[in-house]
Amino acid sequence: MTKWRTLLLATMGFNLSFLIWFSFAPFTGPIADEFSLSLAEVGLLASAAIWLAPFGRILTGWLSDKFGAPAVFAIVLAYVGVFSMASAFAESYTVFFIERLIVATAGITFVIGIQHVAEWFPEEQLGTAEGIYAGIGNAGAAGGALILPRVFGTNWAGPLFDVGWRAAFFYTGIVSIVMAVAYYTLGDAAATEERRQATADNASFRDWLHTATRYGTVVLALAYVMSFGLELSMNGWLATYYREAFATDDLVLASTFAATFSLAAGLLRPIGGYVSDRLARAERDILPVFEGRYREQWTFLTLAFIVVSMGGMTLAGLSGRVMLAVGAGFVVGMTCAFAEGAIFAQVPAMFPNSSGSVAGIVGGVGTVGGIVFPLVYVAPFLPNLHTGYAVVAAVMVPIVLLNGWVYRPQIARRATVDGFLSTSGGETGVTSDD
């Protein structure tokens, strides 16, 4: 294995995982008709796709550190494939709901790939490499929105199924099992045996508790709530939003509108990591109030962009012009991408021997936004489907302020040492360009 082959393998695995994770989103209309679901129940289904992700990501991040990414990635892809195939045959909504909950754990593969890439790339390339991995991987949601309703549309009449969404779930499940075999066969856990052993040695519960409660871990996890958590919520909601808020009855058209967000949130993510790397290498201050904290400055700026863009999403929706709302959604996706790339440039740079565990915490907590935000979008007390975005933006402001407090130089330089619990041990080193 080389680092670039590892990056390719991880990216392919995560792209497929993300496609499977949100494979229900283009079919919410037919699924709602099949099981007689209300709009609120569709919103609950979108939220439920994230329910198991927080704990699952925390667990698999630690398991990746302990046992290596290839084995853990392969296990997840295999059982996700089996349950995706099973969900294609569900006749009861209760059975379907439970099976799709399990399929939705495909999203936990994110932290496995983060750990795998971190085990192969040097610190000065981490932001770019992780950005490429996560960005192209996240674009799997857009691939699902663009490809699945076209291949498995309302006129589907293929073998085994005469309903398109059932066929989509069945065949993507088969691909997932094939990818599981490929990942286990071709993957290698780390660039050197010494690096693999150093990571495994730091995978005790005591070390995990230490890193989980450091200031740096906590604020990055909250920042991921408002970036990746937001992305998850939009991936599962936007097709429904464009259809319901603008009376767009065309399933393919609504999914295409939603895909513009997913493409921006996925494919632009490497830029966020690349800018973080460039600022760190050049030691360039773009926000002098955080002097010397180059990666943190970029992260803070991207979080502020998210708040502003969400306000713009509400204004665009209230205009009544669907294409303006689609454009605003693209901007929100772009700001999410920049923030996510910046955050996961910081994670492995700050915690080089615990990248899986910290990625699991940050990635797991971050998914909470995907659970909560869809419930805000369909809250009955809101006057319309547009104002929920502004409510979410207001909730994000305290997170931005807390990140700003930790990014102050006197706190940031000890963010991997000082924390909310005074546990000792674990990883205490801080890289010079964090």
C-alpha positions as CSV (number, residue, x, y, z in Angstrom):
1,M,0.0,0.0,0.0
2,T,1.0,3.6,-0.5
3,K,-0.6,6.7,1.1
4,W,-2.4,7.6,-2.2
5,R,-3.8,4.1,-2.7
6,T,-5.0,4.2,0.9
7,L,-6.7,7.5,0.3
8,L,-8.4,6.1,-2.8
9,L,-9.6,3.0,-1.0
10,A,-10.9,5.0,2.0
11,T,-12.6,7.6,-0.2
12,M,-14.4,4.9,-2.3
13,G,-15.6,3.2,0.8
14,F,-16.9,6.3,2.4
15,N,-18.5,7.6,-0.8
16,L,-20.5,4.4,-1.1
17,S,-21.4,4.6,2.6
18,F,-22.7,8.1,2.3
19,L,-24.7,7.1,-0.8
20,I,-26.3,4.3,1.1
21,W,-26.8,6.4,4.3
22,F,-29.0,8.9,2.4
23,S,-30.4,6.5,-0.2
24,F,-33.9,7.0,1.3
25,A,-33.9,10.8,0.7
26,P,-34.8,10.8,-3.0
27,F,-37.6,8.4,-2.3
28,T,-39.4,10.1,0.6
29,G,-42.4,10.7,-1.6
30,P,-43.0,7.1,-2.7
31,I,-42.1,5.8,0.7
32,A,-44.6,8.1,2.4
33,D,-47.2,7.0,0.0
34,E,-46.4,3.3,0.5
35,F,-46.7,3.5,4.3
36,S,-49.1,6.5,4.6
37,L,-46.7,8.9,6.3
38,S,-47.4,12.5,7.2
39,L,-44.9,15.3,6.6
40,A,-43.9,15.3,10.2
41,E,-43.3,11.5,10.0
42,V,-41.1,12.0,7.0
43,G,-39.1,14.6,9.1
44,L,-38.8,12.0,11.8
45,L,-37.5,9.4,9.3
46,A,-34.9,11.9,8.2
47,S,-33.9,12.5,11.8
48,A,-33.8,8.8,12.6
49,A,-31.2,8.2,10.0
50,I,-28.8,9.9,12.4
51,W,-29.9,8.4,15.8
52,L,-27.3,5.6,16.0
53,A,-24.4,7.7,14.5
54,P,-23.2,9.5,17.7
55,F,-22.5,6.3,19.7
56,G,-21.5,4.4,16.6
57,R,-18.8,6.9,15.6
58,I,-17.4,7.1,19.1
59,L,-17.1,3.3,19.3
60,T,-15.7,2.7,15.8
61,G,-13.2,5.5,16.2
62,W,-11.8,3.8,19.3
63,L,-12.0,0.4,17.5
64,S,-10.1,1.7,14.6
65,D,-7.3,2.9,16.8
66,K,-7.3,-0.5,18.6
67,F,-7.7,-3.0,15.8
68,G,-6.9,-1.0,12.6
69,A,-9.2,0.6,10.0
70,P,-9.5,-2.2,7.3
71,A,-11.1,-4.8,9.6
72,V,-13.5,-2.3,11.2
73,F,-14.5,-0.7,7.9
74,A,-15.2,-4.1,6.3
75,I,-17.4,-5.3,9.1
76,V,-19.6,-2.1,9.0
77,L,-19.9,-2.3,5.2
78,A,-20.9,-6.0,5.3
79,Y,-23.7,-5.7,7.8
80,V,-25.0,-2.4,6.3
81,G,-25.2,-4.2,3.0
82,V,-27.2,-7.1,4.5
83,F,-29.8,-4.9,6.2
84,S,-30.1,-2.6,3.1
85,M,-31.0,-5.7,1.1
86,A,-33.5,-6.8,3.8
87,S,-35.2,-3.4,3.9
88,A,-36.1,-3.8,0.2
89,F,-38.5,-6.6,1.3
90,A,-40.1,-4.8,4.3
91,E,-43.9,-4.9,4.2
92,S,-44.4,-3.4,7.7
93,Y,-43.4,0.2,8.4
94,T,-42.1,-0.8,11.8
95,V,-39.8,-3.4,10.3
96,F,-38.7,-1.0,7.6
97,F,-38.0,1.7,10.1
98,I,-35.8,-0.6,12.3
99,E,-33.9,-1.9,9.2
100,R,-33.2,1.6,7.9
101,L,-31.9,2.6,11.4
102,I,-29.3,-0.1,11.1
103,V,-28.5,0.8,7.4
104,A,-28.0,4.4,8.5
105,T,-25.0,3.4,10.6
106,A,-23.2,3.4,7.3
107,G,-22.4,7.0,8.3
108,I,-20.1,5.8,11.1
109,T,-17.5,4.8,8.5
110,F,-16.4,8.4,8.3
111,V,-14.3,8.2,11.4
112,I,-12.8,4.9,10.3
113,G,-11.5,6.5,7.1
114,I,-10.3,9.6,9.0
115,Q,-8.2,7.3,11.2
116,H,-6.9,5.3,8.2
117,V,-5.8,8.3,6.2
118,A,-4.2,9.9,9.3
119,E,-2.1,6.7,9.8
120,W,-0.6,7.2,6.3
121,F,-0.1,10.9,5.7
122,P,2.4,13.3,7.3
123,E,1.1,16.2,9.4
124,E,1.8,18.9,6.8
125,Q,-0.5,17.1,4.3
126,L,-3.3,16.0,6.7
127,G,-5.7,18.8,6.0
128,T,-5.6,18.3,2.3
129,A,-5.7,14.5,2.4
130,E,-8.6,14.4,4.9
131,G,-10.4,17.0,2.9
132,I,-10.2,15.0,-0.2
133,Y,-11.3,11.9,1.6
134,A,-14.3,13.4,3.4
135,G,-15.2,15.8,0.6
136,I,-15.4,13.2,-2.2
137,G,-16.9,10.8,0.3
138,N,-19.6,13.2,1.4
139,A,-20.5,13.7,-2.3
140,G,-21.9,10.2,-2.2
141,A,-25.1,11.9,-0.9
142,A,-25.3,14.0,-4.1
143,G,-24.5,10.9,-6.2
144,G,-27.5,9.2,-4.6
145,A,-29.7,12.2,-5.2
146,L,-28.7,12.4,-8.8
147,I,-28.4,8.7,-9.8
148,L,-30.8,6.7,-7.7
149,P,-34.1,8.4,-8.7
150,R,-33.0,8.3,-12.4
151,V,-32.0,4.6,-12.4
152,F,-34.7,3.4,-10.0
153,G,-37.5,5.8,-11.0
154,T,-41.2,5.5,-11.1
155,N,-41.1,3.4,-14.3
156,W,-38.7,0.8,-12.8
157,A,-39.7,-2.7,-13.7
158,G,-36.6,-4.7,-13.2
159,P,-36.0,-8.2,-11.8
160,L,-37.2,-9.0,-8.3
161,F,-39.0,-5.7,-7.7
162,D,-41.5,-3.5,-9.5
163,V,-41.0,-0.6,-7.1
164,G,-37.9,1.6,-7.7
165,W,-37.0,2.4,-4.1
166,R,-37.0,-1.2,-3.1
167,A,-34.7,-2.1,-6.0
168,A,-32.4,0.8,-5.1
169,F,-32.0,-0.5,-1.5
170,F,-31.4,-4.1,-2.6
171,Y,-28.7,-3.4,-5.2
172,T,-26.8,-0.8,-3.2
173,G,-26.7,-3.4,-0.4
174,I,-25.0,-5.9,-2.8
175,V,-22.4,-3.3,-3.8
176,S,-21.7,-2.6,-0.1
177,I,-20.9,-6.2,0.6
178,V,-18.6,-6.3,-2.4
179,M,-16.8,-3.2,-1.1
180,A,-16.5,-4.8,2.3
181,V,-14.5,-7.7,0.8
182,A,-12.3,-5.3,-1.2
183,Y,-11.5,-3.1,1.8
184,Y,-10.5,-6.0,4.0
185,T,-8.4,-7.6,1.2
186,L,-6.6,-4.5,0.0
187,G,-6.4,-2.3,3.1
188,D,-3.3,-1.9,5.3
189,A,-3.8,-0.3,8.7
190,A,-0.8,2.0,8.9
191,A,2.3,3.2,7.0
192,T,4.7,1.4,9.5
193,E,4.3,-1.2,12.2
194,E,5.7,1.3,14.7
195,R,3.0,3.8,13.9
196,R,0.3,1.1,14.1
197,Q,1.6,0.1,17.5
198,A,1.8,3.6,18.9
199,T,-1.9,4.2,18.0
200,A,-3.0,0.9,19.5
201,D,-1.1,1.6,22.7
202,N,-3.0,4.9,23.1
203,A,-6.4,3.2,22.8
204,S,-7.1,2.6,26.5
205,F,-10.2,3.9,28.2
206,R,-8.2,6.2,30.4
207,D,-6.5,7.8,27.3
208,W,-9.9,8.0,25.6
209,L,-11.5,9.8,28.6
210,H,-8.6,12.2,28.7
211,T,-8.8,13.3,25.1
212,A,-12.6,13.3,25.1
213,T,-12.7,16.1,27.8
214,R,-9.9,18.4,26.5
215,Y,-11.0,21.8,25.4
216,G,-9.8,21.2,21.9
217,T,-11.9,18.1,21.5
218,V,-15.0,19.6,23.0
219,V,-15.1,22.8,20.9
220,L,-14.3,20.9,17.7
221,A,-17.1,18.5,18.4
222,L,-19.5,21.4,18.9
223,A,-18.2,23.0,15.7
224,Y,-18.9,19.8,13.9
225,V,-22.5,19.9,15.2
226,M,-23.0,23.2,13.3
227,S,-21.2,22.1,10.2
228,F,-21.5,18.4,9.5
229,G,-24.6,18.0,11.6
230,L,-26.1,20.7,9.5
231,E,-25.0,19.0,6.3
232,L,-26.7,15.7,7.5
233,S,-29.9,17.5,8.2
234,M,-30.0,19.2,4.9
235,N,-29.1,16.0,3.0
236,G,-32.1,14.3,4.4
237,W,-34.5,17.3,4.2
238,L,-33.8,19.5,1.2
239,A,-35.5,17.3,-1.4
240,T,-38.7,17.4,0.8
241,Y,-38.2,21.1,1.4
242,Y,-38.0,22.0,-2.3
243,R,-41.0,19.8,-3.1
244,E,-43.2,21.0,-0.3
245,A,-42.3,24.7,0.1
246,F,-42.3,25.5,-3.6
247,A,-44.9,22.9,-4.8
248,T,-42.4,21.1,-6.9
249,D,-44.1,17.8,-7.6
250,D,-41.3,16.4,-9.9
251,L,-39.3,14.0,-7.7
252,V,-36.3,14.1,-10.0
253,L,-36.3,17.9,-10.1
254,A,-36.6,18.3,-6.3
255,S,-33.7,15.7,-5.8
256,T,-31.6,17.6,-8.4
257,F,-32.1,20.9,-6.5
258,A,-31.1,19.1,-3.3
259,A,-28.0,17.6,-4.9
260,T,-26.6,21.1,-5.5
261,F,-26.2,21.4,-1.8
262,S,-24.6,18.0,-1.4
263,L,-22.2,18.6,-4.2
264,A,-21.0,21.8,-2.6
265,A,-20.8,20.3,0.8
266,G,-18.8,17.4,-0.5
267,L,-16.6,18.4,-3.3
268,L,-15.5,21.8,-1.8
269,R,-14.4,20.2,1.5
270,P,-10.8,19.7,0.4
271,I,-10.5,23.5,0.0
272,G,-11.2,23.8,3.8
273,G,-8.4,21.4,4.6
274,Y,-6.0,22.9,2.0
275,V,-6.4,26.4,3.3
276,S,-5.8,25.2,6.8
277,D,-2.6,23.5,5.7
278,R,-1.4,26.5,3.8
279,L,-2.0,28.9,6.7
280,A,-0.1,26.6,9.0
281,R,2.8,26.1,6.7
282,A,3.1,29.8,5.9
283,E,2.4,30.8,9.6
284,R,0.0,33.5,8.3
285,D,-2.4,35.3,10.6
286,I,-5.8,36.2,9.0
287,L,-7.5,37.0,12.3
288,P,-4.8,38.7,14.5
289,V,-7.0,38.3,17.6
290,F,-5.9,34.6,17.5
291,E,-2.3,35.4,16.7
292,G,-0.2,32.3,16.0
293,R,-3.1,29.9,16.0
294,Y,-3.3,29.5,12.2
295,R,-5.6,26.6,11.8
296,E,-7.9,27.9,14.5
297,Q,-8.3,31.3,12.8
298,W,-9.6,29.6,9.6
299,T,-11.9,27.3,11.5
300,F,-13.4,30.3,13.4
301,L,-14.0,32.2,10.2
302,T,-15.7,29.3,8.5
303,L,-18.1,28.8,11.5
304,A,-19.1,32.5,11.3
305,F,-19.8,32.0,7.5
306,I,-22.2,29.2,8.3
307,V,-24.3,31.4,10.6
308,V,-24.6,34.1,8.0
309,S,-25.4,31.7,5.2
310,M,-28.2,30.1,7.2
311,G,-29.8,33.5,7.7
312,G,-29.5,33.9,3.9
313,M,-31.3,30.6,3.4
314,T,-34.4,31.9,5.3
315,L,-34.4,35.1,3.3
316,A,-34.1,33.3,0.0
317,G,-37.0,31.0,0.9
318,L,-39.2,33.9,2.0
319,S,-38.6,35.5,-1.4
320,G,-40.7,32.7,-3.0
321,R,-38.2,32.1,-5.8
322,V,-37.1,28.5,-5.8
323,M,-33.9,29.1,-7.8
324,L,-32.8,31.7,-5.3
325,A,-33.4,29.2,-2.6
326,V,-31.4,26.6,-4.5
327,G,-28.5,29.1,-4.8
328,A,-28.7,29.9,-1.1
329,G,-28.6,26.1,-0.4
330,F,-25.4,25.9,-2.5
331,V,-23.8,28.6,-0.4
332,V,-24.7,26.9,2.9
333,G,-23.2,23.7,1.5
334,M,-20.0,25.6,0.6
335,T,-19.6,27.0,4.1
336,C,-20.3,23.6,5.6
337,A,-17.5,22.2,3.4
338,F,-15.0,24.8,4.4
339,A,-15.7,24.3,8.1
340,E,-15.6,20.5,8.0
341,G,-12.3,20.6,6.1
342,A,-10.8,23.0,8.6
343,I,-12.0,21.0,11.6
344,F,-10.6,17.7,10.4
345,A,-7.3,19.4,9.5
346,Q,-7.1,20.2,13.2
347,V,-8.1,16.9,14.7
348,P,-5.2,14.6,13.6
349,A,-2.7,17.4,13.8
350,M,-3.6,18.0,17.5
351,F,-4.0,14.3,18.5
352,P,-1.6,12.4,16.1
353,N,-1.6,9.2,18.2
354,S,-5.3,9.2,19.0
355,S,-6.8,10.4,15.7
356,G,-9.4,7.6,15.5
357,S,-10.7,8.2,19.1
358,V,-10.9,12.0,18.7
359,A,-12.4,11.7,15.2
360,G,-15.0,9.4,16.7
361,I,-15.9,11.9,19.4
362,V,-15.9,14.9,17.1
363,G,-17.7,13.0,14.3
364,G,-20.1,11.3,16.7
365,V,-21.2,14.4,18.6
366,G,-21.3,16.3,15.3
367,T,-24.1,14.1,14.0
368,V,-26.4,15.3,16.8
369,G,-27.1,18.3,14.6
370,G,-28.5,15.9,12.0
371,I,-30.9,14.5,14.6
372,V,-32.1,17.9,16.0
373,F,-32.2,20.3,13.0
374,P,-34.7,18.3,10.9
375,L,-37.1,18.5,13.8
376,V,-36.7,22.3,13.9
377,Y,-37.4,22.6,10.1
378,V,-40.8,21.0,10.5
379,A,-41.6,22.4,14.0
380,P,-45.4,23.2,14.1
381,F,-44.9,26.5,15.9
382,L,-43.0,28.0,12.9
383,P,-45.0,30.1,10.5
384,N,-43.6,28.3,7.4
385,L,-40.9,25.9,6.2
386,H,-38.4,28.8,5.6
387,T,-37.9,30.2,9.1
388,G,-36.4,27.1,10.6
389,Y,-33.1,27.9,9.1
390,A,-32.9,31.3,10.9
391,V,-33.8,29.5,14.2
392,V,-30.9,27.1,13.7
393,A,-28.5,30.0,12.9
394,A,-29.4,31.6,16.2
395,V,-28.7,28.4,18.1
396,M,-25.2,28.3,16.5
397,V,-24.0,31.6,17.8
398,P,-23.0,30.4,21.3
399,I,-21.0,27.6,19.7
400,V,-19.1,30.1,17.6
401,L,-18.4,32.2,20.7
402,L,-17.2,29.2,22.7
403,N,-14.8,28.3,19.9
404,G,-13.5,31.8,19.9
405,W,-12.8,31.6,23.7
406,V,-10.8,28.4,23.3
407,Y,-8.9,29.7,20.2
408,R,-7.3,32.5,22.2
409,P,-3.5,31.9,22.1
410,Q,-3.1,31.4,25.9
411,I,-5.8,28.7,25.9
412,A,-5.3,27.2,22.5
413,R,-1.7,26.3,23.1
414,R,-2.8,24.0,26.0
415,A,-6.1,22.8,24.4
416,T,-4.9,19.2,24.3
417,V,-3.8,19.3,27.9
418,D,-6.4,21.4,29.8
419,G,-10.0,20.3,29.8
420,F,-13.3,20.1,31.5
421,L,-12.2,17.1,33.6
422,S,-8.8,17.1,35.4
423,T,-8.0,13.6,34.4
424,S,-4.2,13.1,33.8
425,G,-2.4,11.0,31.3
426,G,-3.1,10.6,27.6
427,E,-1.6,12.7,24.8
428,T,-0.3,16.1,25.9
429,G,1.8,17.2,23.0
430,V,0.7,20.1,20.8
431,T,2.0,20.7,17.4
432,S,3.7,24.0,16.7
433,D,1.3,25.1,14.0
434,D,-2.1,24.2,15.4
